[in-house]
Amino acid sequence: MSIINKDKEYVAGTYARFPLEISEGNGALMYDEEGNEYIDLGSGIAVNSFGVADDEWLEAITVQASMLGHTSNLYYTKPCADLAEMLCSRTGMKKVFFSNSGAEANECAIKAARLWALKNKGEGNSTIITLKNSFHGRTITTLAATGQDTFHTDFGPFPEGFVYAEANNLYSVKELAENNNCAAIMMETVQGEGGVYVLDDDFVKGVCKIAKEKNMLVIIDEVQTGNGRTGKLYSYMHYGITPDIVSTAKGLAGGLPLGCTMLGEKVQDILTPGSHGSTFGGNPICCAGALSILSRLDDVMFEEINKRSEYIVSRLNGVKGVKSVSGRGLMLGIECEKPAKDVIASAMAKGVLVLSAKTKVRLLPPLNIPFELLEMAMDKLVEAIEE
């Protein structure tokens, strides 16, 4: 039985997989079971920050695995403490909660915001404003937080306490804040799964002003945008704001499952023993991987990320069949005249792996993809778009 047939036989059918079996990879290159080579412009959906089997990352997790693979959170471990310190020192956040995924990081953010509101504003102030076209995860609560009707079917009843504002519409946010007893507003500064839409500078700053006036917390979902993806350590840093809570995951540990909820000054002590927890959160191997990734995300790397971004956009501007390019850094969406699925299939046949987001072709290459590989990939992608 082939791997594809075995998967169809035994794995729950929750994914519309591409007809491709990946067997190994190195950096920005992936190989199928027959040895065919592909340039990866997807990074496991923004997870493999420095590509597959990055040498420094591999050494860090291997050394840690040889010493301690796991212990419960009843005990202290050095990688967990070191990573928390690094995150706080680089963001100005005060405390960190580690989990396994972005959805869990957002669940923690929601719990922390509601607990803060209960203690500081009283009962009944639990509503959280999110944005239409957002995506915050696939647990029941994070589906409810997601501002897309298509996700609010089949699995009901969904938890109450979420209302949805129009992105880039301050009046919509203000109206919801005035007519609901709100704990917080939660938003992605680049709506990834929603189509790679960037929030306006004035809107983000305006939301923070409304939150201050209404005594609400600001939660920034950095699950996909974080850890260098947009050309800064976290995407909110493009706006010069200071959130109260920041969630992240995906590229944090460079290929291992690690979620993180960073708590600012207002909420730093809101979570107490027994109020939240995770068996695997802060796993030593995952934290060692994250330390390797974060330690290399510096101003030099951000400059390199932005150079790659500018190159991609310049290659796409004026291309026949490209209607628009959106996004920031190495998180880009291409609206094509052809259906995205056709461009993706053609690119794959040419040896380039790309993704989709709504109607767009989405690019999330490794942050350090070599320029020669990026140039080759863009040549083939342009062909796929134009043909």
BELBELLIN-V527197 format. One record per pair of residues at least 12 apart in sequence whose C-alpha atoms are under 8 Angstrom apart, sorted by the first residue. I is the first residue (numbers start at 1). GAP is how many residues later the second one is. D is the distance in whole Angstrom. If there is no record, write none. Layout:
I:GAP:D
I:GAP:D
//
This chain:
3:18:7
4:15:8
4:17:7
20:12:7
21:12:6
25:27:6
25:28:7
26:25:7
26:26:5
26:27:6
26:28:7
27:23:7
27:24:4
27:25:5
27:26:6
27:27:6
27:339:8
27:342:7
28:12:5
28:13:8
28:15:8
28:22:8
28:23:5
28:24:7
28:337:8
28:338:6
28:341:6
28:342:8
28:345:8
29:22:8
29:23:8
36:315:8
37:314:6
38:310:8
38:313:4
38:314:5
38:315:7
39:312:6
39:313:5
39:314:6
39:334:7
39:338:6
40:312:6
40:313:5
40:314:7
40:325:6
40:326:8
41:311:7
41:312:6
41:313:5
41:314:8
41:322:6
41:323:5
41:324:4
41:325:7
42:311:6
42:312:5
42:313:6
42:320:8
42:321:6
42:322:5
42:323:5
42:324:7
43:321:6
43:322:5
43:323:6
45:205:8
45:310:8
45:319:7
46:178:6
46:183:8
46:204:6
46:205:6
46:318:6
46:319:7
46:320:8
47:203:5
47:204:4
47:205:7
47:206:8
47:207:6
47:208:5
48:203:6
48:206:5
48:207:5
48:318:6
49:202:5
49:203:8
49:205:5
49:206:7
49:244:7
49:317:5
49:318:6
49:319:8
50:204:7
50:243:8
50:316:5
50:317:6
50:318:6
50:319:8
51:203:8
51:315:5
51:316:8
51:317:8
51:318:8
52:203:8
56:236:7
57:197:8
57:232:6
57:235:6
57:236:7
58:231:8
60:228:6
60:229:6
60:232:7
61:224:5
61:225:7
61:227:6
61:228:6
62:223:8
64:220:7
64:221:6
64:224:7
65:220:6
68:216:7
68:217:8
69:214:7
69:215:6
69:216:6
70:210:8
70:213:6
70:214:6
70:215:8
71:212:7
71:213:8
72:207:6
72:208:7
73:205:8
73:206:7
73:208:8
73:209:8
77:207:7
78:206:8
79:205:5
79:206:8
79:208:5
79:209:6
79:212:8
80:202:5
80:203:7
80:204:6
80:207:6
82:209:8
83:204:6
83:205:8
83:207:7
83:208:6
84:12:6
86:205:8
88:174:8
92:172:7
93:151:8
93:169:6
93:170:6
93:171:5
93:172:7
94:168:7
94:169:6
94:170:5
94:171:6
94:174:6
95:167:6
95:168:5
95:169:7
95:173:5
95:174:8
96:164:7
96:165:6
96:166:5
96:167:6
97:163:6
97:164:5
97:165:6
97:166:8
97:184:8
98:160:7
98:161:6
98:162:5
98:163:6
98:180:8
98:183:5
98:184:5
99:159:6
99:160:5
99:161:6
99:162:8
99:179:6
99:181:7
99:182:4
99:183:6
100:149:8
100:157:5
100:158:4
100:159:5
100:160:8
100:178:8
100:180:7
100:181:6
101:148:6
101:149:7
101:156:6
101:157:6
101:158:4
101:159:8
102:34:8
102:35:7
102:121:5
102:145:7
102:146:6
102:147:5
102:148:7
102:157:5
102:158:8
103:33:6
103:34:4
103:35:7
103:36:7
103:39:6
104:155:7
105:142:5
105:143:7
105:144:7
105:154:5
105:155:5
105:156:5
106:30:7
106:31:8
106:36:7
106:115:7
106:141:6
106:155:7
107:34:7
107:35:7
108:153:7
108:168:8
109:110:7
109:136:7
109:137:8
109:138:7
109:152:6
110:18:8
112:155:7
112:158:7
112:159:7
113:70:6
113:71:6
113:104:7
113:154:8
114:12:5
114:13:8
114:69:6
115:155:7
116:67:8
116:151:7
116:154:6
117:66:5
124:57:7
125:56:5
125:57:5
125:58:6
126:35:6
126:55:7
126:56:6
126:57:5
127:34:4
127:35:6
127:36:7
127:53:7
127:54:6
127:55:4
127:56:6
127:57:7
128:17:8
128:33:6
128:34:5
128:35:6
128:54:6
128:55:6
128:56:5
128:57:5
128:58:7
129:33:6
129:34:5
129:35:6
129:36:7
129:44:8
129:47:7
129:48:8
129:53:7
129:55:6
129:56:4
129:57:6
130:15:6
130:16:7
130:17:6
130:32:7
130:33:6
130:34:5
130:35:6
130:55:6
130:56:5
130:57:6
131:15:8
131:16:6
131:33:5
131:34:5
131:35:6
131:36:6
131:55:8
131:56:6
132:14:8
132:15:4
132:16:6
132:32:6
132:33:6
132:34:6
132:35:6
133:13:7
133:14:5
133:15:5
133:34:8
133:58:7
133:61:5
134:12:5
134:13:5
134:14:7
134:53:7
134:54:7
134:57:6
134:58:8
134:59:7
134:60:6
135:12:7
135:13:8
135:56:7
135:57:8
135:58:6
135:59:7
136:85:7
140:15:8
140:18:6
140:19:7
141:17:7
141:18:6
144:14:6
144:15:6
144:16:8
144:18:7
145:17:6
147:17:6
163:13:7
167:32:7
168:31:6
168:32:6
168:35:5
168:36:8
169:34:7
170:33:6
170:36:7
170:37:7
173:34:7
174:36:7
177:33:8
177:37:7
178:36:8
182:34:7
183:32:8
183:33:5
183:34:6
184:27:7
184:32:5
184:33:4
184:34:6
184:35:7
185:26:7
185:31:7
185:32:6
185:33:5
185:34:6
186:32:6
186:33:5
186:34:6
186:35:7
187:32:7
187:33:5
187:34:6
188:32:6
188:33:5
188:34:6
188:37:8
189:15:8
189:31:7
189:32:8
189:36:8
189:46:7
189:47:7
190:35:7
190:45:8
190:137:7
190:138:8
192:32:7
192:33:8
192:139:8
192:165:7
193:164:5
193:165:7
194:163:6
194:164:6
195:138:7
195:162:5
195:163:5
195:164:7
195:165:6
196:130:6
196:131:5
196:135:7
196:136:6
196:137:5
196:161:7
196:166:8
197:129:6
197:130:6
198:128:7
198:129:6
198:130:7
201:38:6
204:35:7
205:34:7
205:36:7
208:33:8
217:26:8
217:27:6
217:28:8
218:25:5
218:26:5
218:27:7
219:24:6
219:25:6
219:26:5
219:27:6
219:28:8
220:16:7
220:23:7
220:25:6
220:26:5
220:27:6
221:25:6
221:26:5
221:27:7
222:12:7
222:13:7
222:24:7
222:25:5
222:26:5
222:27:7
223:24:6
223:25:4
223:26:5
223:27:6
224:24:7
224:25:7
224:26:6
224:27:7
225:106:8
226:22:6
226:23:8
226:25:7
226:26:8
227:21:8
227:24:6
227:25:6
227:67:7
227:70:8
228:69:6
228:74:7
228:77:8
228:139:8
229:76:8
229:100:6
229:101:6
229:102:6
229:138:7
230:75:8
230:76:8
230:98:5
230:99:4
230:100:6
230:101:6
231:71:5
231:72:7
231:74:6
231:75:6
231:97:7
231:98:5
231:99:7
232:70:6
233:64:7
233:65:8
233:69:8
243:21:7
244:19:6
244:20:5
244:21:7
244:22:7
244:23:7
245:16:7
245:17:6
245:18:5
245:19:6
245:22:8
246:15:6
246:16:5
246:17:7
247:12:8
247:13:6
247:14:4
247:15:6
248:12:5
248:13:6
252:38:5
252:41:7
252:42:7
253:33:6
253:34:7
253:35:8
253:36:5
253:37:4
253:38:8
253:40:7
254:35:6
254:36:6
254:39:6
256:30:6
256:33:7
257:29:7
258:23:7
258:24:7
258:25:8
258:28:6
258:29:8
259:22:7
301:67:8
304:64:8
305:24:6
305:25:7
305:62:6
305:63:7
306:23:5
306:24:7
308:21:8
308:22:7
308:63:8
309:19:8
309:20:5
309:21:6
312:66:7
313:12:7
315:63:7
316:66:7
319:63:7
319:67:7
320:65:8
320:66:6
321:15:6
321:16:5
321:17:7
321:64:6
321:65:6
322:12:7
322:13:6
322:14:5
322:15:6
322:63:7
323:12:5
323:13:5
323:14:6
324:12:7
330:33:7
330:34:6
330:35:6
330:37:7
331:31:7
331:32:6
331:33:5
332:30:6
332:31:5
332:32:7
333:24:7
333:27:6
333:28:6
333:29:4
333:30:6
334:26:5
334:27:5
334:28:6
335:24:7
335:25:5
335:26:7
336:24:7
336:25:8
336:49:7
338:47:7
339:20:7
340:16:7
340:19:6
340:20:6
340:21:5
341:15:8
341:20:8
343:18:8
343:38:8
343:41:6
343:42:6
344:12:8
344:17:7
344:40:8
346:38:5
347:33:7
347:34:6
347:37:5
350:30:6
350:34:8
351:29:8
352:25:6
352:28:7
352:29:7
//
